[in-house]
């Protein structure tokens, strides 16, 4: 059977998709990107915010049409929206043959067999706090030279705006031996950059080993031959330890890059969000990171227009962003999600005000980012080649400061032959907004 798998939402969801593809590949199925060629369609959904929810619904409906008009024999829906709205999906979209929750993606083969056997409206949901275990190798969909390594599932933080704990369960770490086995398999497949992801990476190991084990995991991953870069995402600021900072500083393969979502800078709003830090603590943590690792690239995210946010709160965020000078920053407008405490708060902010505040923060960040890009001119950096620029003697790549799909690029002018995944020493010669321009570094010319 030819299978089309549509993966929506975050990179953590993508890992689940790749696990399912591994199982389907083991069963002898092949894959296609052409929806009109697909015998089976799997949609791995997201519903973190309203936009993601709309995208998931529209994608399911679009694929459901192929059950009526195309060669599609089975439509399976998985992921966060399936977990949250399982009955609504089955009731309202009769073309859906099977539905799996976030903790049952390892049952994809069984559900598919049932659907192809003529069963209808198959529902597969286990204990939300189960941790699926897939022995089969993942099918990497990122190009082969970088891959996400999901080190934990679920979350215990219960921020007032977030639905994730009710969709993904409690925080549970993946046993270290499983992660090391998976990472070795990825390296054997040609992966050169591992990107560690979870709802929160910094708490890794607390539930299994009684203490934070992310530093030890980093040291063990760094021992794997073939892995060149290790990148850490989703680090809650209050959980960043001196031991973790030291591992980033001293472990050669660990990128001097950290994704630290802070969401706001007003103590009052941080408290309403259910966050565990205040602005003074955020400043202290950021200061420690920059002091220990001077060339660290810090990425963060902010939420604009949280219920009760005043103009003064917004201006406090602006001052904080201006002073902290994050290398990378993204801003979301607040999305009121049903079944979250924040959605019931009485002082909701009008949509146009949220958007104005988001745009103001992003305009300020744009100035900071462009100045930082200009300041990189003259530096020599390792660059991972991602591909060639069409019809030009140039390549597109990423530096240690850039995570795939969310950060910028560096364009490398060169007539030499490089392959995707190659690492090249590059001297930065210019900048273009968020992106850098460079040329292959010739040490003999210095």
N, C-alpha and C positions, 0 to 999 in steps of 0.2 A: 504494500500500500504506500502511496505517496502522501506525506504528511506536511501540512503547513502549520507552523507554530508561531503565533503572534505573541510576543512578550511585551507587556506594557509596564510602566512604572519604573521602579528603582532598580539599581544593579543587584540588590539582594534578591529581588524577584527574578532577575535574569539568571542568577545561579540556580534557582529552582527550575527554571525553564531548561537550562543546560543539563540538569540532572534528569529531567523527564526525557529529553532528547537522547541521552545516553541509554536509558531503559528501552526506548522505542527502537533505537539503533540496534541494540542487542537482540531485539525480537525480529530483526530482519527488514524493518521498514526503511524506506528512503525518504529524503526531504526535498521540498520544493519551496521556492519563493513566489510561485505563481498560484494565486488563489483559484484560478480556473482549472489548474491541473491537479488540485489536491483531492484525494479520496477522503482524507480525514483532516479536520481543522481543530487545533487546540488553541484556545485564547487564555493566556495567563494574565489575569486582570489586576488592576490597582484601583483603590478608592480612597486614597489618603486625603485628597482635597476635592472640591467640587469639579474642577477641570479634569482631574484624573478619572473621576466617576463618569463624567460625560463621555470621555474618550472610550472608556471601557464599554459603556452601554452602546455607543454608536458602532464600535467594532463588532460586538456580539451581533447586533441587528444586521450589520452589513454581511457578516459571515452566515447568518441565518438565511439570508436571501439565496445564498449559494446552495443551501439544502433544497430549495424549491426549484432553482433554475440550472444549477451546475451538476457536476459529477460527485459532489461531496456526499458521502454516505454516513458520516458521523461528525457531530459537533460537540466538543468537550470544553467546558469552562472551568477554570481553576483560579486559585489565587485569592487576593484580599476581598474583591467584590463577591466572589463565590462564597467565601466564608461569611460575609456580612448579610448578603441578600439571597441566600440559597433558595428559599421557597419562592420569593418573588420572581427570580429568574426562571425557575421551573414552571411556575404558574403562567407567566406572561409571555415567555418565549418558548413555545412548544417545540421549536426546531432543535433546542438543546437536548442532546441525548444523555449526557452525563455531566455531573458537577462534583468537583473535589475541593476540599478545604485546604487551608494553608499547611496543615500538618499531615496531609495525606497525598501529596504529589507523588510519593513513591508507589501509589496504587494505580498509576496511569495505565499500565499494561492491562491490569485486570478489568478496569472500567472500560477500556477500549474493546477488549474481547467480548464483554457483555453487550456493549452497544452494537458491535458487528454481528453478534448472535441474535439480534432482534429485540433485546430488552430496551425499554424506554424509561426516560426520566430516572436514571441511575444516580443515586446520591451516596457519596462516600465521605463520611466525616468521622474522625476518631477524636480521642482526647486532644484538646487544643494544645496541651502542654507536652504532647509526644514530640520526639525529635526524630524525624524520618532518617533512615539510614540506607544509603544507596551504595552498593559495592561496585556497580558498573561505572566505568570511566565516563565523565561528562563529555558532551560534545561542545567544544568551545566555539562560540559564535562571534567572538570579538576580533577575529583576524588571526588568532593563533599565537601572537607574541606577548600579549598581556592577558591576564585573567583575574577575576574577582575570587577571593577566598572568603567565604562566609564563615566566620569563626564562632558566631552565636546566633541564637534565634530569640525573638520576643523581647519584652522590656518590662521592667518593674517601676519605672519612674512615674508614670501616670500624670504627665503634664496635662493641664486642664483643657488644652485645645486638641489633644491627640487621641485618635481612636486605635492606635496600633496595639496596645496591650490586649484589647478585646478581640483583635483580629489575629494576633500572632502569639498570644499567650505570655506566660511568665518568662523572665530571662533564663536561658539555659545555654550553657557553653557547649560547643562541640568538643568531645575529648581530644586531647592534644595528639594522641597517636593517630586518630582519624585524619586530623588536619595535616599532619606531616606526611601521611601516606598519599593524601590527595595532592598536596603540593609537589611531592616527588613525581606523581603521575603527570601533573601539569608541566613540570620541567621536562619530562621525557617527551612530551608532545611538542616541545619547542617554546613554551612560555618563558619569557625572560623577565617579566615584571608581574609581581603578585600585589594585588590591591586588597588589603584587609578591610572587610566590611562586616557590619552587624548593626542592629538598632543602636548599639553602643559598644564600641570595641574596648574601651578602657576598663570595663568590669570583667573582661574575659577571665574565666577560671574561678571566680569567687564561689560560685555555686558547686563546682566539682572539687576544688582543691583547698577551699577555705581562705584563699588569698588571691590577689590580682596577679595573673600569670602572663599578661601580655609581654612584658620584657623578656621573660624566658622563652616564650613562643618566638619572638623576634630573633633571638640568638640561635635557636634551633633551625628556623627557616633560613637564616643566613648561611647555614652550613650546606645547604642543598646546591650541588653543582648545577650550573646553567642559569640559576636565578641571579639577575644582575641588580634589579631594583626591588625594594619592598616599600610599599606606600601604605600609610595608615589613614583611614577615614572614620568619621563619626565618633570623635573623642569628646565625651562630655567634660567640660572644663574642670568641674569639682573633683573628678576622678583621676586627673593627671598627676602622677607621682614623680618624685625626684628620680626614682629608679627608671621610670619610663623615659624621662628626659635624658638620662644618662645613656640609655640604650640607643636613643635616636642620635645622640651626639657621637657615640663611639663605634657603633656598628656600621661598618663601611657601606653595606648594601641598603641600609634603611635611609630612604630619601629624607632630606631636611625639609619636610613638608608635613603639615598637620592640618586636618580638617576639624575645626572646633566650633560646632554650632552653638551660638550663645543666645540668639533669638531677640534679645532686647538689651537696653542699657539702663533703663529706669528701674530702680529698686522696687518701686511700687508695682510696676507692671510685671517684673520678673516674679514677684511674690504671687500675683494673681494668676500667672501662668503655671505656677507650681514648680518653677525652676529652683535649683538648689544653690544658686550663687547670687551675690549682689555685685554691683559695679566695682567696688573696691577689690573684691576677690578676683574678679575678671582681670582687672588691671595688674594685680599681683601675679596671676598665672601667666598672662601674656608677657609681662616683664621678665619672669623667670625663664620662659622659653627663649626669648630674644637674647638674654644675657648668656645663656648656656650654649645656644646654637645661633650665632649672629646672622647666618645666612638663611635662616629658616623661612619658608614661605607659609604663611598662615591663611587658611581659607575659613570663612565663617558664613553663617546665614542669619538673616534678620526677618522678623515678622512685622509688617506695618499695619497699623489700624486695629490692634487687639482691643477688645471691648474695654471701654473706660480710658483708653489712651487719650491724653490731652495734648494740646499743642506744645505745652511745656515738656511733656514726656518725649514727644517727637524731637524737639530741639535738643534734648539731652542725648538722644541717639545720634543726632547729627554731630554734636560736639565729640562724642565718644569715637565715632567713626573717623572724624577728622584727626583726632589725636592718636588713635591706635594705628592708623595707616596700614590696614590689612592688605596683603598682596592680592587676595582674591575675596570677593564678597558678593553674595546673592541676596535678593530681597523678595519675599513673598507677601502678597496681601493676605490678611487674616481670612481664613475660610471657616465659617461656622459649621462644624460637623455634628450631626445629630448624635445623641447619646454621649456627648462630651459636656462636662460642667460649663465650659466657657460659652457654649451655644445658648445656655439659659441665662447668662448674665444680662441684666436689663439695659446696659449702656452700650449697645452695639453701634459701631461707627458706620456712617454712610459709605457706600462703595466708592463714590468719587473722591472722598477724603482719603480713604485707604490708598487709592491709586496715586493721588497727588503726593502723599507722603512717601510711598514707594519710589516714585520717580525722583523726588528730591534726594533721597538717600543714594540712589543709583547715579545721579548726576555728580554728586560729590565724590562717590567712589570712582567714577570714571576719571575724574581729574587725578586722583591719587594713583590709580592704576597706570594711566598714561605716563605720569612722572616716573613711576617705578620702572616702566618699560624703558624709558629713555636712559635711566641710570644704569641699565645693564650693559650699555654699549662699552665694548672693550673687554668684557669678561669672557673667559674661555670655559665652556660647559660641555658636559657629556649630553648628547642628544640621541634619543631613540627615533630612528627613521620610521615614519608611518606610511609613506607612499611618495610617489613622484608627482610633481606638478605637470599636468598635461601640456605637451608641446613646448616645454621650457627645460633648460638645464638647471633644474632646481628640484628640491625635495621638501616635503612637509614633515616636521617631527615635533617631539615634545622634550622639554627639559625636565629636571627633577621638580620644578615648580608647577608643573601642569599635569593634572589628572585628566584622563581621557573623557571626552564628551562634556566636560564642565568648564575647563580652563582654556587657555590660549595655545598657540602653536609657535614654532619657529620655522621660518622658511630658509632653507640652506641652499645657497647658490653653488652648484658643483656640476661638472661634466663627468665625474666619476660614476661608476656603477655601484649602487647600494641596493640592498633588499630591505623590505619591511622587517623591522625587528633588529636591524643592525644598530650598533652604537658607534657614534662618530664624535670626535672632538671638534667643537665648533667655536669660532670666535664671533661674538655678537658685533655686528657692524651698524645696526640701525634698529628702529622700531616703527611699527605701524599700529597705532592705537593699542589694543591688548596684545598684539603679536610682535614677535621679534624677527629680525632678519640677520643672517649670518653667513659665514663661509667656512669651509673646512680649515681647521687650524694647522698651519705648517710651522712646527717648532723650529725648523732650520732657518726660517725667514726672520725669526725674532733676533 
